[in-house]
């Protein structure tokens, strides 16, 4: 999921350089949402830890 966030961030940078501000804004928002979801899932995973069966 973090890789998707990085890909969308790169798309946003390229779109901003080329002048496509609408696409850049949308890609930035998608990257931000994916990053937040990644952080939340990482924190949940760390809190749960590995439990013995």
C-alpha positions in Angstrom: 0.0 0.0 0.0 2.9 2.3 0.7 4.2 1.7 -2.8 0.9 2.8 -4.3 1.1 6.0 -2.2 4.6 6.7 -3.6 3.5 6.0 -7.1 0.6 8.4 -6.9 2.9 11.0 -5.3 5.3 10.7 -8.3 2.4 11.0 -10.7 1.4 14.2 -8.8 4.8 15.6 -9.1 5.1 14.9 -12.8 1.6 16.3 -13.4 2.4 19.4 -11.5 5.6 20.0 -13.5 3.7 19.5 -16.8 1.0 21.9 -15.6 -1.9 19.5 -15.1 -3.0 20.9 -11.7 -6.3 19.0 -11.5 -4.6 15.7 -12.0 -1.8 16.7 -9.6 -4.3 17.6 -6.9 -6.3 14.4 -7.3 -3.1 12.2 -7.3 -1.9 14.1 -4.2 -5.2 13.4 -2.4 -5.1 9.7 -3.3 -1.5 9.4 -2.2 -2.4 11.1 1.1 -5.3 8.8 1.8 -3.3 5.7 1.0 -0.5 6.9 3.2 -2.9 7.5 6.1 -4.4 4.0 5.7 -0.9 2.5 5.6 0.0 4.2 8.9 -3.2 3.2 10.6 -2.8 -0.5 9.5 0.9 -0.4 10.6 0.0 0.9 14.0 -2.7 -1.7 14.4 -0.3 -4.4 13.3 2.3 -3.3 15.8 -0.2 -3.1 18.7 -1.5 -6.5 18.0 1.9 -8.2 17.7 2.3 -11.9 17.2 0.3 -13.9 19.6 1.0 -17.5 20.4 -1.5 -20.0 19.1 
